Amino acid sequence: MTNPKTLVVYYSRTGHTEAVAHEIARQTAADIEPIDAGAFAKGGLWYFRAAWAAWRGRDVSIAPHVHAPRNYDLVVIAGPVWMGRPCPPVRAYLRDHAADLPAVAFALTHGGGDVTPVIKTLGAAAGKAPVAQLTCSEGERKSGAEAEKIARFVDTLAPPNKTAA
């Protein structure tokens, strides 16, 4: 059985989510594309603007994408958790593309704590439950445990091998 045709889309402000997304794409031979949301790219107060936007559920504009999600079997959507909520650029991606999404999986980076509500929020925005989910905390990144979690996540994305009888 072949692996699903996969697209990894991600938003990363600090580089942590970007590194996770690139590793997922490498291990799955997926196409990869960043979510460009210039609203948080400039100025020393980006953190406060971003946290406020996440907490308030504020919409942001994102740049058009090159890869159409409808052309894939699976879209892995990766992003950071801000203030216990999905970051606005990921919410914007789901707002713009939910109708065209095939199966989805979520990869979230966060400072710590329970991110189950964030996964539920993203699933509702996507209009479907994720086939897999990955959460990577800052502590796991620093300890090296993140690599093993990514590998287990990628294993759940591959269809099981069928053996001939």
C-alpha positions in Angstrom: 0.0 0.0 0.0 1.3 3.5 -0.8 1.7 6.4 1.5 -1.0 9.1 1.2 -0.1 12.1 -0.8 0.6 14.6 2.0 0.9 18.4 2.3 2.3 20.0 5.5 1.3 23.6 6.1 2.6 25.5 9.0 2.8 28.8 10.8 5.9 29.5 12.9 7.0 32.7 14.5 10.0 31.5 16.4 11.1 28.5 14.3 10.1 25.7 16.7 6.9 24.8 14.7 8.9 25.2 11.4 11.4 22.7 12.5 8.7 20.2 13.5 6.9 20.7 10.2 10.0 20.2 8.2 10.8 17.0 10.0 7.3 15.7 9.4 7.6 16.6 5.7 11.0 15.0 5.5 9.8 11.7 7.1 6.6 11.6 5.0 8.1 12.9 1.7 5.4 15.5 1.8 5.1 18.9 0.1 5.5 21.7 2.6 4.3 25.3 2.6 4.4 28.0 5.2 1.4 30.1 6.2 2.4 33.7 5.5 0.7 36.1 8.0 2.6 39.3 7.9 0.5 40.7 10.8 2.9 39.2 13.3 6.1 39.6 11.4 7.1 43.1 12.3 7.8 45.1 15.4 9.0 44.4 18.9 5.5 44.0 20.3 4.6 41.1 18.0 4.2 38.8 21.0 1.6 41.0 22.7 -0.3 41.6 19.5 -0.2 37.8 18.7 -1.3 36.8 22.1 -4.2 39.3 22.2 -5.4 38.2 18.7 -5.3 34.5 19.8 -7.1 35.2 23.0 -9.8 37.2 21.3 -10.1 34.8 18.4 -9.4 37.7 16.0 -9.1 36.9 12.3 -6.0 37.7 10.3 -5.3 37.8 6.6 -2.9 35.3 5.1 -1.2 35.2 1.7 -2.6 32.9 -1.0 -1.2 29.4 -1.1 0.6 27.6 -3.9 -0.6 24.1 -2.9 -4.3 23.4 -3.1 -5.3 21.1 -0.2 -7.9 19.3 -2.4 -5.0 17.8 -4.4 -3.8 15.8 -1.4 -5.0 12.8 0.6 -3.9 14.3 3.9 -3.0 17.8 5.1 -0.9 18.1 8.2 -1.6 21.5 9.8 1.1 22.7 12.2 1.1 25.7 14.4 1.9 27.1 17.8 -0.6 27.4 20.7 -0.8 31.0 22.0 -2.7 31.8 25.2 -4.2 28.3 25.2 -5.7 28.9 21.8 -4.8 28.2 18.1 -2.7 30.9 16.6 -4.7 33.2 14.3 -2.8 32.3 11.1 -3.7 28.6 11.5 -7.3 29.5 12.2 -7.2 31.7 9.0 -5.9 28.8 7.0 -8.8 26.6 8.2 -11.3 29.4 7.5 -10.0 29.8 3.9 -9.6 26.0 3.1 -11.9 23.9 5.3 -14.2 23.1 2.4 -11.3 21.7 0.4 -9.6 19.7 3.1 -9.2 15.9 2.8 -8.2 14.1 5.9 -6.3 16.3 8.4 -3.8 15.9 11.1 -2.6 18.5 13.6 0.9 19.2 14.9 1.0 21.7 17.7 3.9 23.3 19.6 3.3 24.9 22.9 4.9 26.0 26.2 3.2 23.4 28.3 -0.2 22.4 29.6 -3.3 20.7 28.2 -3.9 21.5 24.5 -6.9 19.2 24.1 -9.3 22.1 23.8 -7.1 23.6 21.0 -7.3 20.3 19.0 -11.1 20.3 19.4 -11.2 23.9 18.2 -9.1 23.1 15.2 -11.2 20.0 14.4 -14.4 22.1 14.5 -12.8 24.7 12.2 -11.7 22.0 9.8 -15.1 20.4 9.9 -13.6 17.0 10.8 -11.7 15.2 13.5 -8.0 14.8 12.9 -6.7 11.3 11.9 -3.7 12.0 14.1 -2.4 14.7 16.4 1.0 15.7 17.7 1.7 18.0 20.6 5.3 19.1 21.3 6.1 21.2 24.3 9.1 23.4 24.8 10.3 21.0 27.5 10.1 18.1 25.1 12.1 20.1 22.5 14.8 20.9 25.1 15.0 17.3 26.4 15.2 15.7 23.0 11.9 13.8 23.5 10.3 15.6 20.6 12.1 13.6 17.9 10.6 10.3 19.2 7.1 11.9 19.4 7.4 13.1 15.8 8.5 9.6 14.6 5.5 8.0 16.4 3.2 10.7 14.8 4.5 10.0 11.4 4.0 6.2 11.9 0.3 6.9 12.6 0.0 8.7 9.2 1.2 5.8 7.1 -1.4 3.2 6.2 -0.9 -0.2 7.7 0.8 -2.7 5.4 -1.4 -5.5 4.1 0.1 -8.9 3.9 -0.8 -11.4 1.2 -2.6 -14.5 2.4 
